[in-house]
Amino acid sequence: MPCLPDDGPDLLLLTGADVRIACRTGRWTRATAGLAEGFTQANLVVLPADFAFEFLLFCQRNPKPCPLLEVVERGGTAAARFAPGADLRRDLPRYRVWRNGELADEPTDVADVWRDDFVSFLIGCSFSFERALLEAGLPVRHIEQGRNVPMYRTNRACDGAGRFAGPLVVSMRPMTPAQAIEATIVTARFPDVHGAPVHLGDPAALGIDDLDQPDFGEAVALRAGEIPVFWACGVTPQCALLAARPPIAITHAPGCMFVTDRRDADLASHAATNP
């Protein structure tokens, strides 16, 4: 089980609440892959209200990279459906603060920049289907290597909405071709957290030149007989922010997710069985 990286006693991060408390107290500031196994993880996007409708439309037009789990109304700081007792201002390991489309800061707490007109969006994260992959005996290399998942900008454009536009971002997990087929079946059961892969094999088809140089996260080993398997990624909205250029926006730092109280199995229970 993952433990806190400090000099005090080890604390096992068994539940979403455990992770959020560790983040709120500043004791966990790293990626959340592999933490609180079985609890749904989410990407976070926070925008001023006058940008919220356009972003909602962007998500609806691009459901693979932006599957909406919950929208928190203007000024709200708790996620009523997924984590009622949470504080979106303090309960992620690390945030990104954007000003006019430019990255301004990566704090561990955004209470000091929070505004009453903020609308918050929780978007499904592929970390939530990784437990199902592991239970099926499939490899999840970044967990195995203790790294953040590698993420890449692609040459595929998302469907724009108002001021929001940009490229599809993908996450990658190496597998053999047979494992990739099985992973497609497994993850298709989780459309609320990106579902089945968007591409198997040649990264050049997505405009990715070098797997060892991800745009976000960390590179992982691609072993003999394996191919890269790519899933749509919730970092996609961060690229769309560059086009929209809101005066201020808040997102999770790549890999540093909001860990909820909902179970991954709940997301799969009503999911489609076909990719």
N, C-alpha and C positions, 0 to 999 in steps of 0.2 A: 504494500500500500504506500502511496506517496506521503512524504512527511514534510513538515515545514522547514525551510532552509534557514534556521537560526540556531542560536546557541542554547536555547531552552529545551524543555522536554519535547519529544516527538509528539505530534498531534496528527492522528489519522483523519484524513478528509473523506469520510464515508458517505456523507449526504450533501445535497445542495446547500442546506443551511450551514453545514460545517465549512464549506468552501467560502460562502458569503461572509461568515463571521471572520474567517481568517483574512479575507480581503479587506473587510471593514477595519480591522485592527492593524493592517499594514504588514501582516506576517506572511502573506502569500502574494507575490507580485509577478509570477511567471505564468506561462501558458497552462491551460486547464485540461489538456488532453490526458485522459486516463484517470482523472480525479472523479470522485463520487460516481462510481460505476453504476450505470443504470438510470441516472438522473439526466433529464434533458438539458442540453446546453444551448444557448442562444447568442446570436450576434445582436449588437445594440446599435441603433442609429437614433440620435436625438436632434430635432430640428425646430426652428421657430415655426409658429403656427402658420404663417403665411407661405411656408414652403411645404407644409405637411400633405396637402391634397395632391400636389404634383408628385411627391415621393410615393404616396399610396398608390397612385396610378402607375408609377414606374414599377413598383413591386407586382402589381396585378398583371402587367404586361410581360414581366420577366419572372415567372414563378419558380423556375429551376434555381437560379442563384438567389432569389429573394422570396422564399416561402414565408409568408407572414404567420407568426404564431399569436401575437397579441399587439394591439395598439393601445397605449396608455394615453388617456385624454390630457388635454392641455393642463400643464402645471403639476400633473401627477408624478409621484416618485416611487410608487409601488406597482407591481404587476399582479393585478387581482386574480387572474386566471392561473398564472404559472408560479407565482411566488408572492403570496399576499403580504408577508411580513418583511419583504425585502426593501432595500433602499437603492434605487438605480444610480444614485449619486456616489455611492461608496462601496458597492458590493461586487465590483469587478476588480481583477488584479491590476489592470492598467488600462487607461483610456487614451484616446487621441482627441485633442481639441483642435478644430479647424477654424480658421478665420479667413473669409473671402476665398475659400477653396485651397488655402495653403495650410500645411501642418504647422501648428503653432506650439504645441506642447504634448507631452506624454505623461500626464500625472497619474497618481494612484487614487485620486479623489477629485471629484469635480463639483463638490458642494459650493465652492466659492465662485463658480462661473454659472451656476444653475439659474434659469430664468422662469418666471411664472408663465410665459407663453410657450414653453417647450412642449412638444409632442414627442413621445418615445415609441419606437418600433422595435419589437423583438422578432428576429428573423431566425429561422431554423438553421442549425449548424451541423455539419457532417460528423462532428465528434459524437453526436447522439446515435449514429448507427454503428459506431465502431465496436460497441459491446456485442452487437449481433454478429459482426464479422468475426470477432474473436471466438464467440461461442460456436460458430460454424467451422472453426479451425483454420480461419484465413489470417494471413499476416497483416499487421498494422505496424509498418516499419518505424514510423516516428515514435510510437510508444515503446517499441522494442529498443530503440536507440536513445530514448530519453530526450527527444528533440521536439521542436514545434513542427507541425506539418508544413511541407513546402507548398507554396502557392505561386501561381504565375498569371500574369496578364496574357490574354490571347488576342488573336486577330479577329475574333467574332464580336460583332457589335451587338449590344443590347438594344431592344426597342426603346426609343426615347419617350419621355413624357414631360412636356413643358421644358423646364430648364435642366432636367436630369437626363443624362446620356453617358455612354462610355462603354468600354470593352467588358466582355465576360471575363471573370477571374475564376480559375480552377484550382482545386487542391489535388495532390497526386499521392497515390499509394502504389508501390511496386508489387506485382503479382505475376505468377505464371499465367499463360493464356487460359488454362483450365480453371485456375483460381479466379481469374477475372470474370469468367462466365458465371461462376457460382456467386461471386460478389454482386454481379448485376442482379441476379435473382433475389439475393438477400436484401440489398438496399432499395430495390424497387418497392418494397413493402413500407418504405419510409418517405413518402412524397413530401411530408411536412418538414423534412430535414435534408432536402436536395434530391432524394430518390436515387435512381439508377445513374451510372456514369454517363457523361456526355461524350466521352471519347476513350477508345482503347488503342494503345500503340503509339505510332510515330508522333512525337511531339511537334515536329515541323508542320504537321497539318493544322496545328493550332497557332502557328507562328512562334513557337517556343524554340529558341536556338540552343539553349544549354540548360539541362536539368540540374546541373551543379550550381546554377546561379538563379535561385528563385527570387521573384520580386518581393515576396514576403515569406516569413518563416525560415526554415533551415533545410538544407539539402539532406537527403537520406540516400543510403546505399541502394543501387540497382544491381542485383546479382545475376549471375549467369542463368539464362533461361527465363528471365522475367521481362515483362513489359510494363511501361507506365500506364496506370489507370487513373483517369481524370474525372473528378466530380465538380459540378458547379459549386461555387464558393461564395459565402456570405460577405467576403471582403469586396465583392463587386460594387456594392453601394458606395464604398469609400472612393472608388474611381469616379463614380457618377457625381460625387460632391465636387470634384475638380471642375466639372462643367457647370454645375448649378451655382457654385460660388456663393453660398449663403453667408451672411455676415458672421455667423457662428454656427457650428455644428459639433456634436460630440459623437464619437463612435468607440467601440472596443478597440484596443490595440490588437493587431492580428494574432490570433491564437489565444487571446485572453478573454474568455467568454463569460457570460452571465449564466451561472449554474442554478437551475430552477428546482422547484419541489416536485415537478411532474416526472413521471416515469417514462422512459423511452418506449417501453412496451405499450403504453397507452396510445402513443402516436402510431404504432404499427397495427393496432387492433382493428382500425377501420380503414386501413390503407388498401390501395389496389394491389393486386398480385402480379400485374403485368408491368414491365418497364414502360 
